[in-house]
């Protein structure tokens, strides 16, 4: 690539990363359901309760206690809801996020729970850690919002020790929720973000090709929404959710909104 084109590409990439940082500094995930002031202990409890209601699969699939005494890095830790769970179970946790607001809130969340975490503002596409620094990496719902997803995945691979594991989640292009979004105009969370990518299982597996082991599972099926009101919300809660859950599991198994990858270096 000619020098002027390369410089233009670098400038464009920096502008996109800055737009991502600014967006997540002003958009706290699931803020709409919080009943208490931002930053209070009750605020974090509101978010935690909603998260583990909406993502009921998470405690079943992610064994937070399995990482006790391990060096665990979360990329895109947000306010630290999941990272606190790892810390409470004895992990040596490090959390990074591109948004300064997220890290400031995560520090408060950790303080309320009386646990320690190394929390830093950092770009997950350019991690400031040595090779082979961590036993495990967690990136749940982050890769689809970053400017250069393959670069972030490469960084995850780099900082993992040989034999280390990672849990990574992206959105499924061929999911029930994406279909509702396309056909009925159902609004997706953070669809106004500077970057929002969705992947097929095959695309996600290809992106993870540098890992020695890759296992993909389809997660997050319909539960009643608290974010959407009006007629659409009513129909979703009273008709769609019950009817979907009556369908044979074999028929809808691959339609989960979340593609969760368990990988090993």
C-alpha positions in Angstrom: 0.0 0.0 0.0 1.4 3.5 -0.9 2.5 5.6 2.1 -0.3 8.2 1.7 -2.9 5.4 1.6 -1.4 3.7 4.6 -1.4 6.9 6.6 -5.0 7.6 5.6 -5.9 4.1 6.7 -4.2 4.6 10.0 -6.0 7.9 10.5 -9.3 6.3 9.7 -8.7 3.5 12.1 -7.8 5.9 14.9 -10.9 7.9 14.3 -13.1 4.8 14.4 -11.4 3.7 17.7 -12.0 7.1 19.1 -15.7 7.0 18.1 -16.0 3.6 19.8 -14.4 4.9 22.9 -16.7 7.9 23.0 -19.8 5.8 22.4 -19.1 3.4 25.3 -18.2 6.3 27.6 -21.8 7.5 27.2 -23.7 4.2 26.8 -23.6 2.0 29.9 -24.8 -1.4 29.0 -28.4 -2.1 30.2 -28.6 1.4 31.9 -32.3 1.6 31.0 -33.3 -0.9 33.6 -31.4 0.5 36.6 -33.7 1.9 39.3 -30.9 3.5 41.4 -28.4 6.3 40.7 -25.3 5.4 38.6 -22.4 4.3 40.7 -24.3 3.3 43.8 -24.1 -0.2 45.2 -27.8 -0.6 44.4 -27.2 0.4 40.8 -24.7 -2.5 40.4 -27.2 -4.9 41.9 -29.9 -3.7 39.5 -27.5 -4.4 36.5 -26.3 -7.7 38.0 -29.9 -9.0 38.6 -31.0 -8.1 35.1 -27.9 -9.5 33.4 -28.2 -12.9 35.0 -32.0 -13.0 34.3 -31.5 -12.1 30.6 -28.5 -14.3 30.3 -29.8 -17.3 32.3 -27.4 -19.6 30.5 -24.3 -17.8 31.7 -23.8 -19.3 35.2 -24.6 -22.7 33.7 -22.1 -22.4 30.8 -19.4 -20.3 32.5 -18.0 -21.9 35.6 -16.7 -18.9 37.4 -15.2 -21.1 40.2 -13.2 -23.1 37.7 -10.7 -20.3 37.3 -9.7 -20.1 41.0 -6.0 -18.9 41.4 -5.7 -18.5 37.6 -4.6 -15.2 36.0 -7.7 -14.2 34.1 -8.1 -11.2 31.7 -11.4 -9.8 30.7 -11.4 -7.6 27.6 -14.3 -5.1 27.5 -15.1 -5.6 31.2 -17.6 -2.7 31.3 -18.6 -2.0 34.9 -17.2 -5.4 35.9 -20.3 -7.5 36.5 -18.9 -10.8 35.3 -15.3 -9.9 36.4 -16.5 -9.5 40.0 -17.9 -13.0 39.8 -14.5 -14.4 38.8 -12.8 -12.4 41.5 -15.2 -13.6 44.2 -14.4 -17.2 43.2 -10.7 -16.6 43.6 -9.4 -15.7 40.2 -6.5 -13.2 39.9 -8.4 -10.8 37.6 -7.4 -8.1 35.2 -10.0 -6.1 33.4 -9.5 -3.7 30.5 -12.0 -1.5 28.6 -11.6 1.2 26.0 -14.0 3.5 27.9 -12.7 5.5 30.9 -16.2 5.7 32.4 -16.5 1.9 32.4 -13.2 1.4 34.3 -14.2 4.1 36.9 -17.5 2.3 37.6 -15.8 -1.1 37.6 -13.5 0.2 40.4 -16.5 1.2 42.4 -18.2 -2.1 41.8 -15.1 -4.0 43.0 -14.8 -1.8 46.1 -18.4 -2.5 47.0 -17.8 -6.3 46.8 -14.5 -6.1 48.7 -12.5 -7.8 46.0 -9.4 -6.8 44.1 -8.9 -6.4 40.3 -6.3 -4.8 38.2 -8.5 -2.5 36.1 -7.1 -0.4 33.3 -8.3 1.7 30.4 -6.8 -0.1 27.3 -7.6 -1.0 23.7 -8.3 -4.7 23.4 -6.8 -4.6 19.9 -3.4 -3.5 21.3 -3.0 -5.1 24.7 -0.2 -3.8 26.9 0.8 -7.2 28.3 3.6 -9.5 27.5 3.1 -12.7 25.5 1.8 -15.7 27.5 0.7 -13.5 30.4 -2.7 -15.1 31.3 -4.1 -18.5 32.0 -7.5 -17.5 30.7 -9.2 -14.7 28.7 -12.8 -13.7 28.8 -14.5 -11.5 26.1 -18.2 -11.8 26.3 -20.0 -9.5 23.8 -17.0 -7.4 22.8 -15.5 -8.7 19.6 -18.5 -7.7 17.5 -18.2 -4.0 18.6 -14.5 -3.5 17.9 -12.9 -1.9 14.9 -10.7 -4.9 13.9 -12.1 -8.2 15.2 -9.3 -10.4 13.8 -6.7 -8.2 15.4 -8.4 -8.5 18.8 -8.6 -12.3 18.5 -4.8 -12.3 17.6 -4.1 -10.3 20.7 -6.1 -12.7 22.8 -4.1 -15.6 21.4 -0.8 -13.7 22.0 -1.4 -13.0 25.7 -2.6 -16.5 26.5 -0.1 -19.0 27.8 0.3 -22.2 25.9 -2.6 -24.4 26.9 -4.5 -21.5 28.2 -8.2 -21.1 27.5 -10.6 -18.3 26.4 -14.3 -17.8 26.4 -15.4 -15.5 23.6 -19.0 -14.5 22.5 -20.2 -12.8 19.4 -23.7 -12.3 17.9 -25.2 -15.0 15.6 -26.2 -13.7 12.2 -28.7 -16.5 11.8 -30.4 -16.1 15.2 -34.0 -15.7 16.2 -33.3 -12.2 17.4 -31.6 -11.1 14.2 -34.6 -12.5 12.3 -37.0 -10.5 14.4 -34.9 -7.4 13.9 -35.0 -7.8 10.1 -38.6 -8.8 9.7 -40.4 -6.8 12.4 -38.1 -3.9 13.1 -37.2 -5.0 16.6 -34.5 -2.8 17.9 -31.2 -4.5 18.9 -29.3 -3.3 21.9 -26.6 -0.8 20.8 -27.4 -1.1 17.1 -26.4 2.5 16.9 -22.8 1.7 18.0 -20.0 2.7 15.6 -19.4 -1.0 14.9 -21.9 -3.8 15.3 -21.0 -7.0 13.4 -22.8 -10.4 13.4 -21.3 -13.7 12.4 -22.2 -17.1 11.2 -20.8 -20.0 13.2 -18.6 -20.8 10.3 -17.2 -17.3 10.1 -16.5 -17.3 13.9 -14.7 -20.6 13.7 -12.6 -19.3 10.8 -11.6 -16.2 12.8 -10.5 -18.5 15.7 -8.4 -20.7 13.4 -5.1 -20.0 15.2 -6.3 -21.8 18.4 -5.7 -25.5 18.8 -9.2 -26.3 20.0 -12.5 -24.5 19.2 -15.9 -25.5 20.5 -18.9 -23.4 19.6 -22.3 -23.4 21.4 -25.5 -21.5 20.6 -26.8 -19.6 23.6 -29.3 -17.0 24.7 -32.9 -17.9 23.7 -36.0 -15.7 24.3 -36.9 -14.5 27.7 -39.4 -11.8 28.6 -38.0 -8.3 27.8 -37.9 -5.4 30.2 -36.4 -3.0 27.7 -39.1 -2.9 25.1 -42.6 -1.6 25.9 -45.7 -0.9 23.8 -47.5 -3.3 21.6 -44.3 -5.0 20.3 -43.1 -5.6 23.8 -46.5 -7.0 24.9 -46.7 -9.4 21.9 -43.1 -10.5 22.4 -43.7 -11.3 26.1 -47.1 -12.9 25.8 -47.0 -14.6 22.5 -43.5 -15.0 21.0 -41.6 -16.1 24.1 -44.1 -18.9 25.1 -44.6 -20.1 21.5 -40.8 -20.2 20.8 -40.2 -22.2 23.9 -42.8 -24.7 22.8 -40.8 -25.5 19.6 -38.7 -28.7 19.5 -35.2 -27.9 20.8 -33.6 -29.7 17.9 -35.4 -27.3 15.5 -34.2 -24.1 17.2 -30.9 -25.2 18.7 -28.7 -23.3 16.2 -30.8 -20.1 16.4 -29.3 -18.7 19.7 -28.4 -15.0 19.6 -25.0 -15.7 21.2 -22.3 -17.7 19.6 -20.1 -18.8 22.6 -16.7 -20.1 21.8 -14.6 -22.1 24.2 -11.0 -22.2 22.8 -7.6 -23.4 23.8 -4.2 -22.1 22.7 
